[in-house]
Amino acid sequence: MSDNTLPIYLTKFPEDLRDKYIKPIPYTGLIIVLDSLGMKKRSLEKDPKVFEDWKRVIDDFRYDVEYKFRSFLFSFSDTIMIVCPNGSMNINQFINKFAVDILIPNFIKFFENEFPLRGSLSYGEYKVGQNLVLGKAVNDASICHDKTEWIGITISPSTN
């Protein structure tokens, strides 16, 4: 890759660091796509604490995901994506451990703060690059997420 095809801020990186930063890394693991139902009704006019409440629960969730489970949580507006690579744990044990240790306690916190969540979980292959996560597991989670109209989380049919 030549320097003239890179964004200017990356041309100053040493070659070995630049390649690590740009090249997508393949993983196998969980992809979870969530969003908060009813966010539109919690407008600033009706609830001036909506941003403060959301920040508190999303920060707690991020801490649990990133520090307790060594995974990643991305959020934009009221949408959350969790990227959770699996080392060598059995798929069922891995999903159960994540659900019991991370998802259930945080679902309760969100619900108690009037941010009911709906979403989908998928297990499979994906690649993580700079601000981008793509792959079969992402597609499966997104498709399954879009079909749900209720509070809770569903497991993608392709997750074995």
C-alpha positions as CSV (number, residue, x, y, z in Angstrom):
1,M,0.0,0.0,0.0
2,S,1.5,3.3,-1.0
3,D,1.5,6.4,1.2
4,N,-0.6,8.4,-1.3
5,T,-3.6,6.1,-0.9
6,L,-3.7,6.5,2.9
7,P,-5.4,9.2,4.9
8,I,-2.8,11.8,5.9
9,Y,-2.8,10.9,9.6
10,L,-1.7,7.3,8.8
11,T,1.2,8.3,6.5
12,K,3.2,9.2,9.6
13,F,2.8,5.7,11.2
14,P,5.7,3.2,11.0
15,E,4.9,0.6,8.4
16,D,4.4,-2.3,10.9
17,L,2.0,-0.3,13.0
18,R,0.1,1.0,9.9
19,D,-0.5,-2.5,8.6
20,K,-1.9,-3.6,12.0
21,Y,-4.1,-0.6,12.2
22,I,-5.5,-0.9,8.7
23,K,-5.8,-4.7,8.0
24,P,-9.0,-6.3,9.3
25,I,-8.5,-9.1,11.8
26,P,-10.6,-12.3,11.5
27,Y,-12.4,-13.6,14.6
28,T,-14.9,-16.2,15.6
29,G,-17.3,-15.3,18.4
30,L,-20.5,-13.5,19.3
31,I,-22.0,-10.5,17.6
32,I,-24.9,-8.9,19.5
33,V,-27.0,-6.1,18.0
34,L,-29.3,-4.2,20.4
35,D,-31.4,-1.1,20.4
36,S,-33.6,0.6,22.9
37,L,-37.3,0.5,22.4
38,G,-39.4,3.6,23.1
39,M,-36.5,6.1,22.9
40,K,-38.5,8.4,20.7
41,K,-41.1,8.9,23.5
42,R,-38.3,9.9,26.0
43,S,-37.7,13.2,24.3
44,L,-35.7,15.9,26.1
45,E,-38.9,17.9,26.7
46,K,-40.6,15.0,28.5
47,D,-37.4,13.7,30.2
48,P,-34.5,16.1,30.6
49,K,-32.4,13.3,32.3
50,V,-32.5,11.0,29.2
51,F,-28.9,11.6,28.2
52,E,-27.6,11.3,31.8
53,D,-29.5,8.1,32.4
54,W,-28.4,6.6,29.0
55,K,-24.7,7.5,29.7
56,R,-24.8,5.8,33.1
57,V,-26.3,2.5,31.9
58,I,-24.2,2.3,28.7
59,D,-21.0,3.1,30.7
60,D,-21.8,0.3,33.2
61,F,-22.6,-2.1,30.3
62,R,-19.4,-1.1,28.5
63,Y,-17.4,-1.8,31.7
64,D,-18.9,-5.2,32.0
65,V,-18.4,-6.1,28.4
66,E,-14.8,-4.7,28.0
67,Y,-13.3,-5.4,31.4
68,K,-15.1,-8.4,32.7
69,F,-15.4,-10.3,29.4
70,R,-12.5,-8.8,27.3
71,S,-14.8,-7.8,24.5
72,F,-15.9,-4.6,22.7
73,L,-19.1,-2.5,22.9
74,F,-19.8,0.1,20.3
75,S,-22.8,2.4,20.6
76,F,-24.4,5.1,18.4
77,S,-27.6,6.8,19.4
78,D,-29.7,4.1,20.9
79,T,-28.0,1.2,19.0
80,I,-25.5,-1.0,20.6
81,M,-23.2,-3.6,19.0
82,I,-21.1,-6.0,21.1
83,V,-18.2,-7.9,19.5
84,C,-17.1,-10.8,21.6
85,P,-14.3,-13.0,20.3
86,N,-14.1,-16.6,21.6
87,G,-10.9,-18.3,22.3
88,S,-11.4,-22.0,22.7
89,M,-14.5,-22.3,24.8
90,N,-17.4,-24.5,23.7
91,I,-20.0,-22.4,21.9
92,N,-22.8,-23.2,24.3
93,Q,-20.7,-22.6,27.4
94,F,-19.5,-19.3,25.8
95,I,-23.0,-18.0,25.1
96,N,-24.3,-19.1,28.5
97,K,-21.4,-17.5,30.3
98,F,-21.9,-14.2,28.4
99,A,-25.7,-14.3,28.9
100,V,-25.5,-15.0,32.7
101,D,-22.5,-12.8,33.6
102,I,-23.1,-9.8,31.2
103,L,-26.4,-9.7,29.3
104,I,-29.0,-10.5,32.0
105,P,-27.8,-8.1,34.7
106,N,-27.5,-5.3,32.1
107,F,-30.8,-6.0,30.5
108,I,-32.3,-5.5,34.0
109,K,-30.5,-2.2,34.5
110,F,-31.6,-0.9,31.1
111,F,-35.2,-1.9,31.8
112,E,-35.2,-0.4,35.3
113,N,-34.0,2.9,33.7
114,E,-36.8,2.7,31.1
115,F,-34.6,1.7,28.2
116,P,-36.0,-1.7,27.3
117,L,-33.7,-3.5,24.9
118,R,-34.4,-5.8,22.0
119,G,-31.8,-7.5,19.9
120,S,-30.2,-10.5,18.4
121,L,-27.2,-12.7,19.1
122,S,-25.2,-14.5,16.4
123,Y,-22.2,-16.7,16.7
124,G,-19.8,-17.1,13.8
125,E,-17.0,-15.5,11.7
126,Y,-16.4,-11.8,11.3
127,K,-13.6,-9.3,10.7
128,V,-12.8,-6.2,12.7
129,G,-11.1,-3.3,11.1
130,Q,-10.9,0.4,11.7
131,N,-14.4,1.5,12.9
132,L,-15.9,-1.4,10.9
133,V,-17.1,-4.9,11.7
134,L,-18.2,-7.2,8.9
135,G,-19.0,-10.8,8.3
136,K,-21.6,-13.6,8.3
137,A,-22.2,-13.3,12.1
138,V,-22.9,-9.5,11.7
139,N,-25.3,-10.1,8.8
140,D,-27.1,-12.8,10.7
141,A,-27.5,-10.7,13.9
142,S,-28.7,-7.7,11.9
143,I,-31.3,-9.6,9.9
144,C,-32.6,-11.4,13.0
145,H,-32.6,-8.1,15.0
146,D,-34.7,-6.3,12.3
147,K,-37.4,-9.0,12.5
148,T,-38.0,-8.7,16.3
149,E,-40.7,-6.4,17.6
150,W,-40.5,-7.2,21.3
151,I,-38.3,-6.7,24.3
152,G,-35.6,-9.3,24.7
153,I,-32.9,-11.0,22.7
154,T,-33.2,-13.7,20.1
155,I,-30.5,-16.1,18.9
156,S,-30.0,-16.2,15.2
157,P,-31.1,-19.5,13.6
158,S,-27.6,-19.9,12.1
159,T,-26.0,-20.0,15.5
160,N,-25.3,-23.7,16.2
